[in-house]
Amino acid sequence: MKRINVVSFVFILNLLISSIVNAQTFSFGLWGDMPYTRNGDGEKNGEKMSRLVESMNSSQIAFSVFDGDTKDGSSLCLDNVIGKETIDLFNKVNAPTVYVLGDNEWTDCHRINNGSYDNLERLNYLRKTLFSNEYSFGQTKMKLQHQGLSSELYSENNLWTYGGLVFVGLNVSGSNNNKVNDGTCIQTNSHRTQIECDADNVEYQARDKANISFLHDAFTSAQNQKAAGIVVIIHADLNFDLLEGDDFNERIEQEFDGYNNFLTALIDETRKFNGQVLLVHGDSHTYTVDNPLENLDNPISNFTRLETFGSPYLNWVNVSVNTETKNVFTIQPVIVEKSVFGF
């Protein structure tokens, strides 16, 4: 009897050890919408940003993801600002750092106070400058899978697998995803022409389809791997509150219809996925963790939305992963106190 108990104990102990070994545990960092000179955040090498980078570097994160807007929306979209200075900032982070585009780097560059650039020219510049190879930024590099060839169409869309999870970064930007609605093209704060707006809409339609296709590929990969979760990173705030209308689709009546196709696809993919889905975005600068889809008639319980901090709150978010737990993700805001209060 004693021998049976010992054998049983050893068997159970081996199961526990196996469970611990097989469990995937790690953490990653999220940040974006900074620095904004207009909010006094200073230059990219300034004290506040240095403290934030130092905070991430003192952590044990496996990698970080920047979810868009490397500058404010009222400053020039100069080559060195959206190019070299951005690269220099990301390369100060010890861990691999993945960049997801925001609107201030390209969709808003047509504004006079941004330099009256052609949006699409700026997007092409970013692709050739910041997505010219298959690797992340950071002092340590991580290999990524681009949707398109390096420097070419959709090279800014990235897919990678880490610790039993699938990650996908997509160019879904603020400012209605570069979709220009009727009557909104000609504005006093811009020299943009109707021809340019028409070109923007052609670009939006093609990229929207590409984003949805790559999103599907990411979910398919996660399903095939039996991944415990998938993390989708974009820049735009999709304005989930507009889903709450009962009598009509409020999104179609609003200026945010550039996100409708993507959101529909995201909901559809999430419903079919067996694991947890974490959507990460910036854009509105308000740290938020919720499930905005829980109020639908057919709620989606495996979906979490995480909006990261943004200027003037120069903080970041640490997400811990344990694939053996039901919820997979543990989300912890990291307050870099001096970057918030300025002393």
Summary of the structure (lengths in Angstrom):
residues: 343
radius of gyration: 21.3
end to end distance: 68.2
largest distance: 87.9
contacts: 1147
relative contact order: 0.15
helix: 36%
strand: 18%
